[in-house]
Amino acid sequence: MNDRLWELLAKYWTQRITSEEKTEMERMLLAHPDHWLRTGLMQQINWKLDPALSTRQADRIADRILGNVARKDADIAKEEGGKHPLRKILRHWKKAAAGLLVLMMGASLAYIWHGGHSGDHLRWQQVTTTNGMKTTLRLADGTKLWVNAGSTLRYPENFNEKTREVYLSGEAYFRVKHDPGRPFIIHTSDMDVKVLGTEFDVRAYSDEDYSETSLIKGAVEVSVNRDKQPQQIYLKPKQKIVVAKTSIEIKQIRDKNNGTAVTPSATIPDSFTRNIKLEPIKVLRGNIIAETAWKENTLLFEDESLQSLARRMERWYGVKIIIRDPALAGQRFTGSGDNVSLDKLLRILQMIKPFHYLIHDQQVIISR
């Protein structure tokens, strides 16, 4: 971010900003939506957009992009009373594109064709959230999703009559519409999650050494993809499964209440307990669930190394974090940041373990 934006943000947080300066700040953030989470303004500013195009013009442009309308420019000019609308459209294009970015909350869409398993062809869509952004969407069956930063979700425009299947890389929270005749299946690189109608969170980032599914309510069946022989594991409400991506045993999970080890479920074969653990989800003060706090714009970390936390902060704020000291990278932190700016979160971490940091544009350098 440039110096002028930081200056305006400082005035905003200290309530010394004028209405003209606030308008300028909002326009700068509107032009760069990746700055929202980084500045902690995701829920602080009420965005108001004036439509750049009429509904009729917007529909016509959308139809052209999708290839559904092939009218000649002469016909368009005739409809517009002899005035060619192209110049006006170009004049407003940048503003319209910014508006679309706001509505999409940083998510990019791509449309692809894919053959279904049962011989029928489904039109698939893909939503990808960049670092620093989140989005929500509702599928054709009524299922609602919250997609976390740095994630990709592939889903059909309309499900077939037998199953509802999607593919996820990253993290998403699912509120699945109940349909006993069509199971809902989420495919990830390490596990497949099958449900009929429930709420749960799936975390499967490619750059992390584990994947997990956290069940909030209802019931899910998890198939862990190991040695070409998937193992079926059933989760109960307020329970999660953690799957290590390597043969290294997951560190022993401790019950925070009494310090005793949590006993793995009998449904997990002994040969798989080195890679798979069942664990209760963590409900904190204020009835906040640690595994789904991101959905409420709260960044929680408990006994987490700075290296691991930095990776999450990169996705959360859309920055690159460099830790100069390996010993510092291994230091562990516990705390939370509720819709705070990157600078404020780093100052919170400094109070836990002292260090120095420098923010320059989209890069953070941390050192002793």
C-alpha positions in Angstrom: 0.0 0.0 0.0 1.2 3.5 -0.7 2.0 6.2 1.9 -1.1 8.2 1.2 -3.4 5.3 2.0 -1.5 4.6 5.3 -1.9 8.3 6.1 -5.6 8.2 5.5 -6.0 5.0 7.5 -4.1 6.6 10.5 -6.6 9.5 10.4 -9.5 7.1 10.1 -8.6 5.0 13.1 -7.9 8.1 15.2 -11.2 9.7 14.1 -9.5 12.7 12.6 -10.5 12.0 9.0 -12.6 14.5 7.0 -15.5 13.4 4.8 -13.5 14.2 1.7 -10.5 12.2 3.0 -12.8 9.3 3.9 -14.2 9.3 0.4 -10.7 9.3 -1.0 -9.7 6.4 1.2 -12.8 4.4 0.2 -12.0 4.9 -3.4 -8.4 3.7 -2.9 -9.6 0.6 -1.1 -12.2 0.0 -3.8 -9.5 0.1 -6.4 -7.5 -2.4 -4.4 -9.9 -4.8 -2.5 -6.9 -7.0 -1.5 -6.1 -4.3 1.1 -9.4 -4.7 3.1 -8.4 -7.5 5.5 -4.8 -6.1 5.7 -6.1 -2.9 7.1 -8.8 -4.4 9.3 -11.6 -2.6 7.5 -13.6 -5.6 6.2 -16.6 -4.7 8.4 -15.8 -1.1 9.2 -16.8 0.7 6.0 -20.2 0.8 4.4 -19.6 0.6 0.7 -22.1 2.4 -1.5 -21.8 2.0 -5.2 -23.7 4.0 -7.8 -24.5 1.8 -10.8 -22.2 2.7 -13.7 -24.5 1.1 -16.3 -28.2 0.7 -16.6 -29.6 -2.8 -16.0 -30.3 -3.1 -19.7 -26.8 -2.2 -20.7 -25.2 -4.5 -18.0 -27.3 -7.4 -19.2 -26.3 -6.8 -22.8 -22.6 -6.7 -21.9 -22.9 -9.9 -19.8 -24.7 -11.7 -22.7 -21.9 -10.7 -25.1 -19.2 -12.0 -22.7 -21.0 -15.3 -22.4 -21.4 -15.5 -26.1 -25.2 -15.7 -26.0 -25.8 -12.5 -28.0 -24.3 -11.7 -31.4 -25.7 -8.4 -32.5 -24.1 -6.1 -34.8 -22.9 -2.7 -33.6 -25.3 -1.1 -36.1 -28.3 -2.7 -34.5 -27.1 -1.6 -31.0 -26.6 2.0 -32.2 -30.1 1.9 -33.7 -31.6 0.8 -30.4 -29.7 3.6 -28.6 -31.2 6.3 -30.8 -28.3 6.5 -33.2 -25.7 6.9 -30.4 -23.1 4.2 -30.2 -22.8 3.1 -26.6 -19.2 1.8 -26.8 -17.6 5.0 -25.7 -19.9 5.3 -22.7 -19.3 1.7 -21.8 -15.5 2.1 -21.9 -15.7 5.2 -19.8 -17.5 3.3 -17.1 -15.8 0.0 -17.5 -13.2 0.5 -14.8 -15.8 1.6 -12.2 -18.0 -1.3 -13.1 -15.1 -3.8 -12.8 -14.3 -2.4 -9.3 -18.0 -2.9 -8.4 -17.8 -6.5 -9.5 -14.7 -7.0 -7.3 -16.6 -5.7 -4.3 -19.5 -8.0 -4.9 -17.2 -11.0 -5.4 -15.1 -10.1 -2.4 -11.9 -10.9 -4.2 -13.1 -14.2 -5.7 -12.3 -15.0 -9.3 -14.6 -17.2 -11.3 -13.8 -19.5 -14.2 -16.2 -21.7 -16.2 -15.1 -25.1 -17.5 -16.7 -28.2 -19.0 -16.2 -31.6 -17.3 -17.7 -35.0 -18.0 -19.7 -36.5 -15.1 -19.0 -40.0 -13.7 -22.3 -41.4 -14.9 -21.9 -40.4 -18.5 -23.9 -37.1 -18.3 -22.1 -33.9 -18.9 -22.1 -31.2 -16.2 -21.1 -27.6 -16.6 -18.6 -26.9 -13.9 -17.7 -23.6 -12.3 -14.7 -22.7 -10.2 -14.2 -20.1 -7.6 -10.7 -19.1 -6.4 -10.1 -16.7 -3.5 -6.8 -14.9 -3.5 -4.8 -14.4 -0.3 -6.4 -11.7 1.8 -9.9 -12.4 0.6 -12.9 -14.6 1.4 -16.2 -15.1 -0.3 -19.6 -16.8 0.1 -21.8 -18.6 -2.4 -25.0 -20.6 -2.6 -25.1 -23.7 -4.8 -27.9 -24.8 -7.0 -29.3 -27.2 -4.3 -29.5 -24.4 -1.7 -26.2 -25.4 0.1 -24.4 -22.3 1.4 -20.6 -22.1 1.6 -18.0 -19.8 3.1 -14.7 -20.0 1.3 -11.5 -19.0 3.1 -8.6 -17.2 1.6 -6.2 -19.0 -0.8 -8.8 -21.6 -1.7 -10.2 -23.2 -4.9 -13.6 -24.8 -5.1 -15.0 -26.6 -8.2 -18.7 -27.3 -8.3 -21.3 -28.0 -11.1 -23.7 -25.4 -12.1 -26.5 -28.0 -11.5 -26.1 -31.3 -9.7 -27.1 -34.6 -11.2 -29.9 -36.8 -9.9 -27.7 -39.2 -7.9 -25.0 -37.2 -6.1 -23.8 -33.7 -5.3 -20.0 -33.6 -5.6 -17.5 -30.7 -5.3 -13.7 -30.5 -5.2 -11.9 -28.4 -2.6 -8.3 -27.2 -2.2 -8.0 -24.9 0.8 -10.7 -24.3 3.4 -14.5 -23.9 3.3 -17.4 -24.0 5.7 -20.4 -26.0 4.4 -24.0 -25.6 5.4 -25.4 -28.5 3.3 -29.0 -28.5 2.2 -30.7 -31.8 3.4 -31.4 -34.2 0.6 -31.6 -37.9 1.6 -31.7 -39.0 -2.0 -28.6 -37.3 -3.0 -25.5 -37.4 -0.8 -23.2 -34.4 -0.8 -19.5 -35.3 -1.3 -16.5 -33.0 -0.9 -13.3 -34.3 -2.5 -9.9 -33.2 -1.3 -6.4 -34.6 -1.9 -6.4 -36.5 1.4 -10.0 -37.3 2.2 -13.5 -37.4 0.9 -16.4 -36.1 3.1 -19.9 -37.5 2.6 -23.0 -36.0 4.1 -26.7 -35.8 3.6 -27.3 -32.4 5.3 -25.3 -30.8 8.1 -22.7 -28.1 9.0 -19.0 -28.6 9.0 -15.6 -27.2 8.1 -13.0 -28.7 5.8 -9.4 -27.6 5.8 -7.1 -29.0 3.1 -4.4 -26.5 2.1 -1.7 -28.0 -0.1 1.1 -26.1 1.8 0.2 -27.5 5.2 1.2 -30.9 6.5 -2.2 -31.9 7.6 -5.9 -31.8 6.6 -8.9 -31.8 8.9 -12.7 -31.9 8.9 -14.6 -30.4 11.9 -18.2 -31.4 12.4 -20.4 -28.7 14.0 -23.7 -30.6 13.9 -25.3 -33.6 12.1 -23.2 -36.5 10.9 -20.5 -37.0 8.3 -18.6 -40.0 6.8 -14.9 -39.3 6.1 -13.0 -41.6 3.7 -9.2 -41.1 4.2 -7.3 -41.7 1.0 -4.5 -44.0 2.1 -2.7 -46.8 0.2 -5.5 -47.0 -2.4 -7.8 -48.4 0.3 -9.9 -45.6 1.7 -10.9 -46.0 5.4 -14.4 -44.9 6.5 -14.5 -42.9 9.7 -17.7 -41.4 11.2 -17.6 -38.2 13.1 -19.9 -37.1 15.9 -21.0 -33.5 16.5 -18.3 -31.3 18.0 -15.6 -33.7 16.8 -12.9 -33.3 14.1 -10.6 -35.6 12.3 -6.9 -34.6 11.6 -5.0 -36.4 8.9 -1.2 -36.1 8.6 0.1 -35.9 5.1 3.3 -37.7 5.9 4.2 -40.9 7.9 5.3 -38.8 10.8 3.1 -39.4 13.8 0.8 -36.5 14.7 1.9 -35.0 18.1 0.0 -36.5 21.0 -3.3 -34.6 21.3 -4.0 -33.5 24.9 -7.3 -32.8 26.5 -6.9 -29.1 27.6 -9.1 -29.7 30.6 -7.2 -32.5 32.4 -4.0 -33.0 30.3 -4.8 -36.6 29.4 -4.4 -38.0 25.9 -7.5 -38.3 23.8 -8.3 -41.9 22.9 -8.7 -42.5 19.2 -12.0 -43.8 18.0 -12.4 -47.6 17.7 -13.5 -47.0 14.1 -9.9 -46.1 13.1 -7.7 -49.2 12.4 -4.5 -49.4 14.5 -2.3 -49.2 11.4 -3.7 -45.8 10.7 -3.6 -44.1 14.1 0.0 -42.8 13.4 -1.5 -40.6 10.6 -5.1 -40.1 11.8 -6.4 -38.6 15.0 -9.9 -37.8 16.3 -10.1 -34.7 18.5 -12.8 -32.6 20.1 -13.3 -29.2 18.5 -12.4 -26.2 20.7 -15.2 -24.0 22.0 -13.8 -20.9 23.6 -15.2 -18.1 25.6 -18.2 -16.4 23.9 -19.1 -19.7 22.4 -16.5 -19.2 19.6 -15.4 -22.4 17.8 -11.7 -22.2 17.1 -11.9 -24.2 13.9 -14.5 -21.9 12.3 -13.6 -18.5 13.8 -12.1 -17.5 10.5 -15.7 -17.3 9.1 -16.4 -14.5 11.6 -13.2 -12.7 10.7 -11.4 -13.8 13.9 -7.9 -15.1 13.6 -7.3 -17.5 16.5 -4.0 -19.2 17.3 -3.2 -21.5 20.2 0.3 -22.7 21.0 1.2 -22.2 17.3 4.7 -21.6 16.0 5.4 -18.2 14.4 6.3 -20.1 11.2 2.9 -21.7 11.1 1.1 -18.5 12.1 3.0 -16.5 9.5 1.7 -18.9 6.8 -1.9 -18.2 7.9 -1.3 -14.5 8.2 0.0 -14.5 4.5 -3.4 -15.9 3.5 -5.3 -13.7 5.9 -3.7 -10.4 4.9 -2.5 -11.1 1.4 1.2 -10.4 2.2 4.5 -12.2 2.1 6.2 -12.7 5.5 9.9 -13.4 5.9 11.3 -14.5 9.3 15.0 -13.8 9.5 15.7 -15.8 12.6 15.1 -19.6 12.6 14.9 -19.7 16.4 12.2 -16.9 16.3 10.3 -18.9 13.7 9.9 -21.7 16.2 8.6 -19.5 19.0 5.0 -20.4 20.0 2.1 -18.0 20.4 -1.4 -18.0 21.8 -3.9 -15.3 21.2 -6.5 -13.8 18.8 -7.1 -10.9 16.4 -10.7 -9.9 15.8 -10.9 -8.1 12.5 -7.7 -6.2 13.3 -5.1 -4.6 10.9 -1.9 -6.4 10.1 0.1 -3.8 12.0 -2.1 -4.1 15.1 -1.8 -8.0 15.1 2.0 -7.8 14.8 2.0 -5.4 17.8 -0.2 -7.9 19.7 2.4 -10.7 18.9 5.2 -8.4 20.0 3.6 -8.2 23.5 3.7 -12.0 23.7 7.3 -12.5 22.5 9.5 -9.4 21.6 10.7 -9.0 18.0 11.1 -6.3 15.4 9.1 -6.1 12.1 9.0 -3.9 9.0 6.0 -3.6 6.7 6.9 -2.6 3.1 4.1 -2.7 0.5 3.0 -6.4 0.5 6.0 -7.8 2.4 6.7 -8.2 6.2 10.2 -8.8 7.5 10.4 -10.1 11.1 13.6 -10.2 13.0 14.9 -10.1 16.6 
